[in-house]
Amino acid sequence: AMHRYPALVSANGEGDASIALVTNAAAKGGAQGCLGVAVEGRHGVAVKSWDGSLEIATMTAIAALEKVGDLWPEALRRLEPLARPPVLGAGMVVGAVESRLDLVVA
């Protein structure tokens, strides 16, 4: 149900709903920058942002899913705004935030 109706778990456009919409997974963000993703029939990804930012947790979860091969090119394209959020300066895009991921497989 979480995968089929992600907007019932969080608002459309939120990271967890966006991940669920473009992958074969259920995703749920939580308090203080926690995000969990369960990829059907494969594995789970748990992310915690040290500063409590769900935006950072989302981009790191996307990076992890990409590293383990769960995102095809179209999914990556659709998640790009969340995977590399823009940095604005004087109302213009001057850069992007990028994930620095240390992936530990347990």
C-alpha positions as CSV (number, residue, x, y, z in Angstrom):
1,A,0.0,0.0,0.0
2,M,2.9,2.4,0.8
3,H,4.4,1.8,-2.7
4,R,1.1,2.0,-4.5
5,Y,-0.2,5.1,-2.7
6,P,2.9,7.0,-1.5
7,A,1.0,10.3,-1.2
8,L,-0.9,8.7,1.7
9,V,2.4,8.2,3.5
10,S,3.7,11.7,2.8
11,A,3.0,14.7,0.6
12,N,3.5,14.5,-3.1
13,G,6.9,15.9,-4.0
14,E,8.5,14.9,-0.7
15,G,11.6,12.7,-1.1
16,D,10.0,9.5,0.2
17,A,7.0,9.8,-2.0
18,S,9.1,10.6,-5.1
19,I,11.4,7.6,-4.5
20,A,8.4,5.3,-4.1
21,L,6.8,6.7,-7.3
22,V,9.8,6.0,-9.6
23,T,11.2,2.8,-8.1
24,N,9.8,-0.6,-7.1
25,A,10.0,0.4,-3.4
26,A,8.2,1.7,-0.4
27,A,9.9,4.7,1.3
28,K,9.2,6.6,4.5
29,G,10.9,9.7,6.0
30,G,10.9,10.1,9.7
31,A,11.9,12.5,12.4
32,Q,15.3,14.1,12.6
33,G,16.5,13.2,9.0
34,C,15.8,9.5,9.0
35,L,14.6,7.8,5.8
36,G,14.0,4.1,5.1
37,V,13.5,2.5,1.7
38,A,12.5,-1.1,1.1
39,V,13.1,-2.4,-2.4
40,E,10.7,-5.2,-3.3
41,G,12.3,-8.6,-3.3
42,R,15.8,-7.2,-2.8
43,H,17.0,-5.2,0.2
44,G,16.5,-2.1,2.4
45,V,18.3,1.2,2.7
46,A,18.3,3.2,6.0
47,V,19.7,6.7,6.0
48,K,20.2,9.2,8.9
49,S,21.3,12.8,8.3
50,W,23.5,14.0,11.1
51,D,22.0,17.4,11.0
52,G,18.4,16.2,10.9
53,S,17.8,17.3,7.3
54,L,15.3,15.1,5.4
55,E,16.5,16.8,2.2
56,I,20.1,15.5,2.8
57,A,18.7,12.0,3.8
58,T,16.7,11.9,0.6
59,M,19.7,12.7,-1.6
60,T,21.8,10.2,0.2
61,A,19.2,7.4,-0.1
62,I,19.0,8.1,-3.9
63,A,22.8,7.9,-4.1
64,A,22.7,4.6,-2.2
65,L,20.0,3.2,-4.5
66,E,22.0,4.3,-7.5
67,K,25.2,2.6,-6.2
68,V,23.5,-0.7,-5.6
69,G,21.9,-0.6,-9.1
70,D,18.3,0.0,-8.2
71,L,17.8,3.1,-10.3
72,W,17.5,3.0,-14.1
73,P,18.3,6.1,-16.2
74,E,14.7,7.4,-16.3
75,A,14.4,7.1,-12.5
76,L,17.6,8.9,-12.1
77,R,16.5,11.7,-14.4
78,R,13.2,12.1,-12.5
79,L,14.9,12.1,-9.1
80,E,17.7,14.5,-10.2
81,P,16.2,17.6,-8.5
82,L,16.2,15.7,-5.2
83,A,19.5,13.9,-5.8
84,R,21.4,17.2,-6.4
85,P,19.4,20.0,-4.8
86,P,20.3,23.4,-6.3
87,V,22.2,26.0,-4.2
88,L,20.9,29.5,-4.8
89,G,22.7,32.8,-4.6
90,A,21.1,36.1,-5.5
91,G,18.1,34.2,-6.8
92,M,20.2,32.2,-9.3
93,V,21.4,28.6,-9.2
94,V,25.1,28.8,-8.3
95,G,25.8,25.2,-7.6
96,A,24.3,22.0,-6.2
97,V,24.6,19.9,-3.1
98,E,26.1,16.5,-3.7
99,S,26.1,13.4,-1.6
100,R,29.3,12.1,-0.1
101,L,28.3,8.5,0.5
102,D,30.2,5.9,2.5
103,L,28.2,2.8,1.7
104,V,28.4,-0.1,4.2
105,V,26.8,-3.4,3.2
106,A,25.7,-5.4,6.2
